[in-house]
Amino acid sequence: MLKSLVTFFAILVIAHCSALTIVLKAEEKSCYYIFTEKPKTSIGYYFAVQSGGDFDIDYTIKGPDEKVIVHEEKQRQGDWVFHADQVGEYEFCFSNEMSKYVEKVVDFEITLESDFKAELPNGGSNPVEVDGIVNSVESIETKLNAIGKKLQYYKTRNNRNQFTVKSTESRILYFSIYEMVLIVGMAILQVTVVQIFFSGSRKTLV
């Protein structure tokens, strides 16, 4: 019984530790796949653009029959669940083809929300105790999932804020350089005008 519960909890942990980070270069498209063995399986997916351009990306989800399930353009992040009615391979594609020069960094996670209760043995154990343990594990799973989503959200906000700060610093630096060049240029122009003025005055006196 204990071994089965440990296996059950390990499966849940593994299912929620599949987050990946990818770098999409300009005009690049990248696809990933997940296979479902049972019909009407719930597939959850999360993604967030961490850096690059306006923090947006295009993505498409296709079923085993190549039909488009979801297609969104210029999305910054998303956290949704949909029902996979068919058994087979589902395709998740992220596209940065709209960008000509800027690469994007994307975090994403794809999970199968299957019902693992069927894997727990009921014979020889108190059903009330089993249900209590299962409910505790499910509660822990829900809280871990919520914490993970909050951490991902804060990570995304932190990355975007850092990008904004760096962008602002770069603009201030370039503006300061432009201002210095403009001041030096105006000083040189004024000196040149004064020299021309006095040079013309001396010729008139002569």
Solvent accessible surface area in square Angstrom, and as a share of the most:
residue,aa,sasa,rsa
1,M,82,0.37
2,L,135,0.67
3,K,168,0.71
4,S,31,0.20
5,L,17,0.08
6,V,90,0.52
7,T,67,0.39
8,F,7,0.03
9,F,71,0.30
10,A,43,0.33
11,I,52,0.26
12,L,12,0.06
13,V,58,0.33
14,I,124,0.63
15,A,25,0.20
16,H,57,0.25
17,C,93,0.55
18,S,47,0.31
19,A,54,0.42
20,L,94,0.47
21,T,80,0.47
22,I,22,0.11
23,V,78,0.45
24,L,2,0.01
25,K,130,0.55
26,A,33,0.25
27,E,96,0.43
28,E,64,0.29
29,K,108,0.46
30,S,26,0.17
31,C,44,0.26
32,Y,60,0.23
33,Y,117,0.45
34,I,29,0.15
35,F,117,0.49
36,T,1,0.00
37,E,140,0.63
38,K,130,0.55
39,P,84,0.53
40,K,151,0.64
41,T,14,0.08
42,S,20,0.13
43,I,0,0.00
44,G,7,0.07
45,Y,14,0.05
46,Y,15,0.06
47,F,1,0.00
48,A,0,0.00
49,V,0,0.00
50,Q,7,0.03
51,S,35,0.23
52,G,7,0.07
53,G,31,0.30
54,D,98,0.51
55,F,17,0.07
56,D,19,0.10
57,I,0,0.00
58,D,21,0.11
59,Y,7,0.03
60,T,23,0.13
61,I,0,0.00
62,K,58,0.24
63,G,6,0.06
64,P,48,0.30
65,D,65,0.34
66,E,125,0.56
67,K,141,0.60
68,V,86,0.50
69,I,74,0.37
70,V,35,0.20
71,H,99,0.44
72,E,68,0.30
73,E,107,0.48
74,K,134,0.57
75,Q,52,0.23
76,R,123,0.45
77,Q,67,0.30
78,G,6,0.05
79,D,74,0.38
80,W,111,0.39
81,V,83,0.48
82,F,26,0.11
83,H,126,0.56
84,A,1,0.00
85,D,85,0.44
86,Q,88,0.39
87,V,74,0.42
88,G,9,0.09
89,E,94,0.42
90,Y,4,0.02
91,E,35,0.16
92,F,5,0.02
93,C,7,0.04
94,F,7,0.03
95,S,14,0.09
96,N,0,0.00
97,E,95,0.42
98,M,61,0.27
99,S,15,0.10
100,K,130,0.55
101,Y,198,0.75
102,V,67,0.38
103,E,86,0.38
104,K,5,0.02
105,V,36,0.21
106,V,0,0.00
107,D,13,0.07
108,F,7,0.03
109,E,13,0.06
110,I,24,0.12
111,T,14,0.08
112,L,53,0.26
113,E,84,0.38
114,S,47,0.30
115,D,101,0.52
116,F,31,0.13
117,K,100,0.42
118,A,94,0.73
119,E,102,0.46
120,L,11,0.06
121,P,62,0.39
122,N,112,0.58
123,G,68,0.66
124,G,93,0.89
125,S,38,0.25
126,N,70,0.36
127,P,90,0.56
128,V,115,0.66
129,E,108,0.48
130,V,8,0.05
131,D,83,0.43
132,G,36,0.34
133,I,69,0.35
134,V,8,0.05
135,N,87,0.45
136,S,60,0.39
137,V,15,0.09
138,E,53,0.24
139,S,50,0.32
140,I,82,0.42
141,E,44,0.20
142,T,89,0.52
143,K,131,0.56
144,L,92,0.46
145,N,51,0.26
146,A,48,0.37
147,I,94,0.48
148,G,29,0.27
149,K,55,0.23
150,K,124,0.52
151,L,114,0.57
152,Q,35,0.15
153,Y,89,0.34
154,Y,130,0.50
155,K,97,0.41
156,T,1,0.00
157,R,114,0.41
158,N,76,0.39
159,N,38,0.20
160,R,33,0.12
161,N,77,0.39
162,Q,92,0.41
163,F,79,0.33
164,T,78,0.45
165,V,81,0.47
166,K,129,0.55
167,S,34,0.22
168,T,64,0.37
169,E,103,0.46
170,S,46,0.30
171,R,176,0.64
172,I,106,0.54
173,L,102,0.51
174,Y,146,0.56
175,F,132,0.55
176,S,43,0.28
177,I,84,0.43
178,Y,136,0.52
179,E,81,0.37
180,M,127,0.57
181,V,97,0.56
182,L,90,0.45
183,I,106,0.54
184,V,85,0.49
185,G,36,0.34
186,M,93,0.42
187,A,48,0.37
188,I,109,0.55
189,L,101,0.50
190,Q,109,0.48
191,V,85,0.49
192,T,56,0.33
193,V,84,0.48
194,V,76,0.43
195,Q,115,0.51
196,I,117,0.59
197,F,135,0.56
198,F,111,0.46
199,S,52,0.34
200,G,37,0.35
201,S,42,0.27
202,R,172,0.63
203,K,156,0.66
204,T,114,0.66
205,L,155,0.77
206,V,165,0.95
